[in-house]
Amino acid sequence: MRLINLLKIAFKAIVLNKTRTLLTMLGIIIGVASVIAMLAIGEGSKESIRETISSMGSNMITIRPGADNRGPARGSGGDVQTLTLKDYEKIKQEATLLSYITPVVNGGGQVINGSNNWPSTIYGVNPEYLNIKVVDLQSGSMFTDAEVKSASKVALIGQTVVDNVFPDGQDPVGQMIRFDNIPFKVIGVLEEKGENTFGQDQDDVVIAPYTTVQKRILAIDYLNQIMASAISEDDAPDAVTQVTEILRSQHKLMDSDDDDFHVRSMEELISTFSSTSEMLTILLVAVASISLLIGGIGIMNIMYVSVKERTKEIGLRMAVGGKGSDILMQFLIEAILISITGGILGVILGLGATVFIEKFLNWPTSVALYSIVISFAVCAITGIFFGWYPARKASSLDPITALRYE
């Protein structure tokens, strides 16, 4: 019963000073809304990165020539010639944790169809490439192993290439195009995938047998990279280790020698991007949390003012038998009510801001339940922490001195 009366008194005090209370809440409201919105952006970014990279092949493993010198000074692996078809055949023969594997050679050039031309990239692969990259065909069919062995001049093209070299809407399947003056018969069109995480157009590609690209276009006998797919995401780290051991043995590297190649899984890439995203989210939340601190200081300030204004009231309550603990609880409840109410309004504003960001700014967001729970917990702690000292001061006033206060 005593608690209910204290709640009524605290609520009445808040209602009597609506404008002042609302202004006090602003710091809490803005702080909570900012924290929820920032966490939503961070979570949304992580999910978007994971989904985008997974769409490129969540089990995918890439093997590139050259040492793994990560950092801004790292050069392109395309100039290093440490991967060969023998490496590909050795991995295919001995790796037990891979479901698909393909050699990859690639180069840039002009795709030409009549008077239409478009700069694009041609990738020389085998038929397992589509399974590794998780790409479906919109129309037509994939080339066969027999066409790879005979270095047939057949190709699949992406939607961007279709739009630019077949602008009249003509079905490309069965038509002839040229890539750097080498004629290719289009046997399939890839399903549209759009841009990847790095802003690269995944539909601006021409895919042909690697033997054809090696012999007829690039005139090389080495590979730009080898792509493979692990049996499952859980097997990807072990598959990376297995491939590394096979290649070290194949290249006759001593224990003291550095790798002249580097192997990466998509899981590693996802982890790297997620870590970066998490760090940015933490930074943004830390900045947003400053508003909560300011809001807490505002609550302390307003409670001090309230104690000063109601000194006579406090003295009267204590003179007629009110206990110090009752006065303490009265002001503490008032501070907590201000904080929790501000938290509720902040959550509503934060959710509204999240919807606005996703709908109008097209940023991926994902509101996590824990962000709302944390916000309420922080609000309660803020009310208790910043309301305690003024409440304690009010409860320790001498009744006689308080009654004489002007």
C-alpha positions as a printed Julia matrix, in Angstrom:
406×3 Matrix{Float64}:
  0.0     0.0     0.0
  2.84    2.35    0.9
  4.47    1.7    -2.51
  1.21    2.54   -4.32
  0.92    5.83   -2.43
  4.55    6.69   -3.26
  3.86    5.94   -6.93
  0.8     8.23   -6.88
  2.8    11.06   -5.26
  5.68   10.65   -7.75
  3.28   10.51  -10.72
  1.44   13.63   -9.5
  4.74   15.52   -9.17
  5.66   14.56  -12.76
  2.24   15.61  -14.14
  2.39   18.98  -12.37
  5.67   19.75  -14.18
  4.94   18.29  -17.64
  7.12   20.64  -19.71
 10.1    20.38  -17.4
  9.74   16.6   -17.21
  9.54   16.25  -21.0
 12.64   18.38  -21.46
 14.39   16.22  -18.86
 13.37   13.09  -20.77
 14.73   14.36  -24.08
 18.26   13.13  -23.41
 16.96    9.67  -22.52
 14.56    9.59  -25.5
 17.24   10.6   -28.01
 19.82    8.29  -26.42
 17.59    5.19  -26.45
 16.34    5.91  -29.99
 19.92    6.36  -31.2
 21.13    3.15  -29.57
 18.26    1.1   -31.06
 18.71    2.64  -34.53
 22.49    2.19  -34.5
 22.25   -1.44  -33.35
 19.57   -2.08  -36.0
 21.86   -0.67  -38.71
 24.78   -2.74  -37.41
 22.78   -5.97  -37.26
 21.23   -5.27  -40.66
 24.66   -4.67  -42.18
 26.02   -7.93  -40.78
 23.03   -9.91  -42.07
 23.26   -8.2   -45.47
 26.99   -8.98  -45.74
 26.43  -12.62  -44.76
 23.52  -13.04  -47.2
 25.36  -11.35  -50.07
 28.57  -13.31  -49.6
 26.61  -16.54  -49.08
 24.79  -15.89  -52.36
 28.2   -15.97  -54.01
 28.68  -19.5   -52.62
 28.77  -19.96  -48.85
 31.02  -23.04  -49.09
 33.27  -21.52  -51.74
 37.05  -21.72  -51.4
 39.41  -19.72  -53.59
 43.02  -20.65  -54.27
 45.13  -17.86  -55.73
 48.79  -17.67  -56.74
 51.29  -15.7   -54.67
 51.8   -15.32  -50.93
 48.93  -13.97  -48.83
 50.35  -10.5   -48.2
 47.24   -8.87  -46.81
 47.08   -5.14  -46.56
 47.05   -2.04  -48.77
 50.44   -2.79  -50.35
 49.35   -6.2   -51.62
 49.71   -6.68  -55.36
 47.48   -8.56  -57.73
 47.85  -12.32  -57.8
 47.22  -12.3   -61.54
 50.87  -11.55  -62.31
 52.14  -14.55  -60.33
 52.31  -17.89  -62.15
 52.43  -20.48  -59.37
 49.16  -22.33  -60.13
 48.94  -24.84  -62.95
 46.56  -27.47  -64.25
 48.67  -30.08  -62.43
 47.83  -28.33  -59.15
 44.13  -28.44  -60.04
 44.32  -32.14  -60.96
 46.22  -32.96  -57.76
 43.66  -31.19  -55.57
 40.77  -32.81  -57.44
 42.36  -36.22  -56.98
 43.33  -35.97  -53.28
 41.0   -33.46  -51.59
 38.21  -35.4   -49.85
 36.41  -32.39  -48.36
 35.59  -30.72  -51.68
 32.37  -31.33  -53.6
 33.22  -29.27  -56.73
 36.38  -27.74  -58.16
 37.26  -25.78  -61.3
 40.34  -24.06  -62.75
 39.79  -20.38  -63.56
 41.44  -18.16  -66.15
 40.09  -14.73  -66.95
 40.77  -11.65  -69.01
 39.1    -8.48  -70.24
 38.0    -7.61  -73.75
 35.18   -6.45  -76.01
 32.02   -8.49  -76.56
 30.78   -7.77  -80.09
 27.5    -8.52  -81.78
 27.1    -6.74  -85.12
 27.4    -3.01  -84.45
 26.93   -3.47  -80.69
 29.91   -3.94  -78.4
 30.5    -3.96  -74.66
 33.68   -4.2   -72.51
 33.42   -7.25  -70.27
 35.38  -10.05  -68.61
 35.58  -13.61  -69.86
 36.03  -16.44  -67.36
 37.39  -19.8   -68.47
 36.01  -22.55  -66.22
 34.64  -26.09  -66.27
 30.98  -27.18  -65.88
 31.25  -27.33  -62.05
 31.61  -23.54  -61.89
 27.86  -22.9   -61.7
 27.52  -25.22  -58.69
 30.38  -23.5   -56.88
 29.05  -19.99  -57.52
 25.43  -21.02  -56.92
 24.35  -19.61  -60.28
 21.33  -20.86  -62.23
 20.64  -20.59  -65.93
 17.88  -18.32  -67.13
 17.84  -20.1   -70.49
 19.96  -22.49  -72.53
 22.42  -24.99  -71.05
 25.93  -25.28  -69.61
 28.76  -26.55  -71.8
 29.91  -30.14  -71.27
 33.2   -31.78  -70.27
 33.55  -32.93  -73.88
 33.34  -29.29  -75.05
 35.99  -28.37  -72.47
 38.34  -31.1   -73.75
 37.88  -30.02  -77.36
 38.26  -26.31  -76.5
 34.91  -25.55  -78.15
 34.01  -21.93  -78.85
 30.81  -21.84  -76.8
 29.85  -19.37  -74.1
 27.3   -18.32  -71.49
 26.66  -14.61  -70.93
 25.29  -12.54  -68.06
 22.27  -10.24  -68.21
 24.35   -7.04  -68.42
 26.09   -8.37  -71.53
 22.7    -9.4   -72.97
 21.27   -5.91  -72.39
 24.18   -4.23  -74.14
 24.9    -6.47  -77.12
 21.33   -7.65  -77.73
 19.48   -4.37  -77.04
 16.56   -5.23  -79.35
 15.36   -8.02  -77.04
 16.51  -10.83  -79.35
 17.04  -14.23  -77.68
 20.86  -14.62  -77.41
 20.79  -18.42  -77.2
 22.0   -19.86  -80.47
 23.44  -16.51  -81.68
 27.09  -15.82  -82.48
 29.13  -13.17  -80.66
 32.82  -12.29  -80.78
 35.17  -11.77  -77.88
 38.31  -10.0   -79.1
 37.62  -11.3   -82.63
 37.21  -14.91  -81.48
 33.73  -16.16  -82.43
 31.63  -17.84  -79.72
 28.23  -19.46  -79.93
 25.96  -18.38  -77.06
 24.49  -21.54  -75.53
 23.06  -20.07  -72.33
 22.12  -16.94  -70.36
 22.89  -16.71  -66.64
 20.23  -15.82  -64.09
 20.49  -12.2   -62.96
 22.35  -11.71  -59.64
 23.02   -7.96  -59.43
 25.95   -6.37  -57.59
 27.93   -8.17  -54.9
 29.18   -6.76  -51.56
 32.1    -5.05  -53.3
 29.88   -3.24  -55.82
 30.96   -5.53  -58.68
 28.33   -6.34  -61.33
 27.98  -10.13  -61.22
 26.02  -10.11  -64.5
 28.77   -8.47  -66.57
 30.46  -11.76  -67.47
 31.12  -14.18  -70.3
 31.75  -17.81  -69.29
 33.52  -20.26  -71.6
 35.55  -23.49  -71.31
 38.89  -22.76  -69.64
 40.75  -24.6   -72.4
 39.26  -22.26  -74.99
 40.13  -19.12  -73.01
 43.64  -20.38  -72.24
 44.54  -21.34  -75.82
 42.55  -19.0   -78.05
 42.33  -15.75  -76.06
 44.98  -15.5   -73.34
 47.63  -17.85  -74.75
 48.8   -18.93  -71.29
 49.52  -22.3   -69.66
 48.99  -21.28  -66.01
 45.83  -20.55  -63.97
 44.68  -17.25  -62.5
 43.0   -19.14  -59.67
 41.29  -22.37  -58.65
 37.78  -22.29  -57.21
 36.25  -25.06  -55.15
 33.29  -25.77  -52.9
 33.55  -27.52  -49.53
 31.11  -30.33  -48.75
 29.51  -28.05  -46.13
 30.15  -24.74  -44.34
 31.36  -26.65  -41.27
 33.92  -28.49  -43.4
 35.27  -25.31  -45.02
 38.09  -24.61  -42.46
 39.32  -28.23  -42.65
 39.06  -28.13  -46.44
 41.28  -25.02  -46.5
 43.87  -26.84  -44.38
 43.67  -29.93  -46.58
 44.11  -27.96  -49.82
 47.03  -26.04  -48.3
 48.82  -29.28  -47.38
 48.21  -30.78  -50.85
 49.61  -27.69  -52.61
 52.63  -27.41  -50.3
 53.44  -31.03  -51.12
 52.81  -30.47  -54.84
 55.06  -27.38  -54.88
 57.73  -29.24  -52.84
 57.86  -26.54  -50.17
 59.97  -27.12  -47.06
 58.59  -26.54  -43.57
 60.54  -23.27  -43.39
 59.24  -22.04  -46.78
 56.33  -19.64  -47.08
 53.35  -20.62  -49.2
 53.56  -19.41  -52.81
 49.75  -19.43  -52.94
 46.91  -18.49  -50.62
 43.68  -20.28  -49.83
 40.59  -18.56  -48.45
 37.08  -19.63  -47.56
 33.96  -17.46  -47.75
 33.44  -18.03  -44.03
 36.73  -16.24  -43.39
 35.59  -13.36  -45.57
 32.23  -13.2   -43.79
 34.02  -13.2   -40.42
 36.34  -10.37  -41.49
 33.51   -8.16  -42.73
 31.34   -8.99  -39.7
 34.18   -8.02  -37.33
 34.59   -4.69  -39.11
 30.84   -4.11  -39.0
 30.75   -4.96  -35.28
 33.53   -2.48  -34.52
 31.69    0.27  -36.39
 28.45   -0.62  -34.58
 30.18   -0.46  -31.19
 31.63    2.94  -32.1
 28.23    4.27  -33.2
 26.51    2.91  -30.07
 29.22    4.44  -27.88
 28.57    7.85  -29.48
 24.79    7.39  -29.14
 25.21    6.39  -25.47
 26.58    9.84  -24.7
 22.98   11.05  -25.06
 21.97    8.6   -22.31
 24.69   10.01  -20.07
 23.49   13.54  -20.78
 19.93   12.4   -20.07
 21.04   10.92  -16.74
 22.77   14.17  -15.78
 19.54   15.98  -16.72
 17.57   13.72  -14.37
 20.01   14.4   -11.53
 19.78   18.13  -12.21
 15.97   18.17  -12.23
 15.79   16.07   -9.05
 18.11   18.52   -7.3
 15.79   21.37   -8.37
 12.78   19.35   -7.24
 14.32   18.73   -3.81
 15.07   22.45   -3.44
 11.55   23.49   -4.51
  9.85   20.97   -2.23
 12.03   21.36    0.86
  9.08   22.6     2.96
  6.91   19.73    1.7
  9.64   17.27    2.7
  9.93   18.87    6.15
  6.14   18.69    6.64
  6.0    15.0     5.64
  8.8    14.14    8.03
  7.27   16.26   10.82
  4.0    14.31   10.71
  5.8    10.95   10.88
  7.15   10.34    7.41
 10.28    8.2     7.44
 13.49    9.07    5.64
 13.18    5.84    3.66
  9.74    6.99    2.4
 11.16   10.31    1.2
 14.08    8.44   -0.4
 11.72    6.07   -2.22
  9.43    8.92   -3.31
 12.17   10.82   -5.13
 13.86    7.67   -6.4
 10.57    6.41   -7.89
 10.07    9.8    -9.5
 13.5     9.6   -11.14
 12.89    6.03  -12.32
  9.45    6.94  -13.74
 10.99    9.8   -15.71
 13.73    7.5   -16.99
 11.42    4.57  -17.89
  8.86    6.83  -19.59
 11.67    8.42  -21.58
 12.86    4.91  -22.44
  9.43    3.88  -23.77
  9.2     7.02  -25.92
 12.8     6.42  -27.04
 12.01    2.84  -28.12
  9.0     4.06  -30.14
 11.14    6.78  -31.76
 13.99    4.31  -32.38
 11.69    1.79  -34.1
 10.19    4.6   -36.18
 13.69    5.79  -37.15
 14.64    2.22  -38.13
 11.61    1.94  -40.44
 12.44    5.34  -41.97
 16.07    4.36  -42.56
 15.1     1.11  -44.28
 12.23    2.5   -46.37
 13.65    5.85  -47.47
 17.45    5.48  -47.2
 17.46    1.83  -48.38
 19.89    0.78  -45.65
 19.5    -2.78  -44.34
 18.28   -2.84  -40.72
 17.4    -5.56  -38.25
 15.96   -4.71  -34.83
 17.21   -7.19  -32.24
 15.09   -7.83  -29.13
 18.19   -7.53  -26.96
 18.66   -3.89  -28.02
 15.22   -3.01  -26.6
 15.84   -5.01  -23.41
 19.24   -3.37  -22.95
 17.71    0.07  -23.51
 15.1    -0.48  -20.78
 17.72   -1.89  -18.41
 19.97    1.12  -19.03
 17.01    3.46  -18.45
 16.21    1.85  -15.1
 19.88    1.92  -14.05
 20.16    5.54  -15.2
 17.12    6.51  -13.1
 18.45    4.72  -10.01
 22.05    5.91  -10.44
 21.36    9.57  -11.16
 18.27    9.8    -8.92
 19.82    8.2    -5.85
 21.97   11.09   -4.61
 19.29   13.82   -4.81
 16.79   11.39   -3.23
 19.29   10.56   -0.49
 19.86   14.24    0.15
 16.11   14.83    0.43
 15.7    11.95    2.92
 18.5    13.28    5.16
 17.04   16.8     5.58
 16.35   17.92    9.14
 12.54   18.41    9.47
 12.88   21.65   11.54
 15.39   23.18    9.07
 13.22   22.09    6.15
 10.09   23.71    7.6
 11.99   27.01    8.09
 13.4    26.92    4.52
 12.43   29.91    2.32
